[in-house]
Amino acid sequence: MGDTLEDVRGEIAKLEQRIERLSESLERCRKVAVAAKMAIGLGAVLLAALIFGLVRTDVLLLMISAILLLGGIVLSGSNSRTADEFAAGITEAERLRAALIGEIDLTLVPEPTRLLH
């Protein structure tokens, strides 16, 4: 490979930054997934309460429960696909980083023969 050691180190640093950014984005996706599940659960509970008469029947509450249910389902699906894309990006960046690290001619540092205290 014609790259210098500094070029390889620079590429590795860029890949590590990319991995970090993608990991942060993936963490946000996990938080959105929790919010989507909460919306679905809340919408289902509200709808059940309306159906079983635990809450007075109101068109606004029915609309809110439908919005929570459907919005949560849509958000969950969209977020899941986005999270999968971020995870694939992390995997690819880690693969490239490992390949670059493998190209570096590493030298072992010998252990000292005596202990210095």
N, C-alpha and C positions, 0 to 999 in steps of 0.2 A: 504494500500500500504506500502511496506517495505522500501521505499526510505526515506532518511532523507530530511529535509527541504533544506539543502545545495545541495543535489543531484538534487532535483526538480528545484531549482534556476539555477543550472548549465545547466540542460536540457532546461529550458526556455531561458537562454542566448544563447545557441547553436541554438535554433530554431529562435531566433530573428536575429542572424547573418545570418542564412540561408535565412530568409525572406529578409533581406537587400541585400544579394548577388543576389537573384533571382529578386528582384525589379530593381537592377541596370542592370541586363541582359535584363529584360523586357523593360527597357528604351532604351537600345541599339537596341532592336528589333523594337521599334517604330521609331527610327531614320533611320534604314535600310528600313522600310516600306515607309517612306517619300522619300528616295532615289530611291526606286524601282518605286514608282509612278511618280517621276520626269523623270526617264529613259523611262518609258512607254510613258509619255506625249511628251517628246522630240523626241522619235522615231516616234511617230504618226505624230507630226508636220512636221518633216523632210520628212517622207514618203509622206504626203499630198503635201508638197512643191514640191517634185519631180514629183508627179503625175500631178499636175496642172501647171507645168512648171515655178514655181516661182524661182526655183533653176535649174541651168543647170544639165541635166541628166548625172550622173556619177556613174559608177559601185561601186566605193568606198563609195559614199554617200548612195547608196542603201543598201550596206552591213552594213554600220553603223546604218542605220535606222532599219534594220532587227535585228541586234544584240541588239540594245537598246530595241526594242519592246519585243523580245523573252526573252532576259536576264532579263528584268524588270518583265515580267510575271512569269518566273521561280523563281526569287529571291523573289517576292511577295508571291508566294505560299509556298515556303520553309520556309520563315520567319514567315508567318502566323501560320504555324504548330508549329514552335519553340516557338513563343510567347504564343500560347495556352498551350504548355507544361509547360512553366515558370509560367503562371497564375495558372495552376492547382497545381503546386508545392507550390506556395505561399498560395493558399487556404488550401491545406493539412497541411502545416506548421502552419498556423494561427489556424486551427482547433485543432491540437495537442497542441499548446501553450495555447489555451483557456481551453482545458481539464486539462492541468497541473496546470494552475492558479486556476481552479475550485477545485482542490484537496487540495490546500493550505488552512489551517485553519486560515483565516484572522481574526484579532481582530480590533474592532473599537477603535479609540483613542478618548476619551471624549473631548468635547470642554472645554476650561478653563472657570471657573465661573466668572473670572474678566479679564478685558483687561489689558495687560501690555504694556506700551508705553515707 
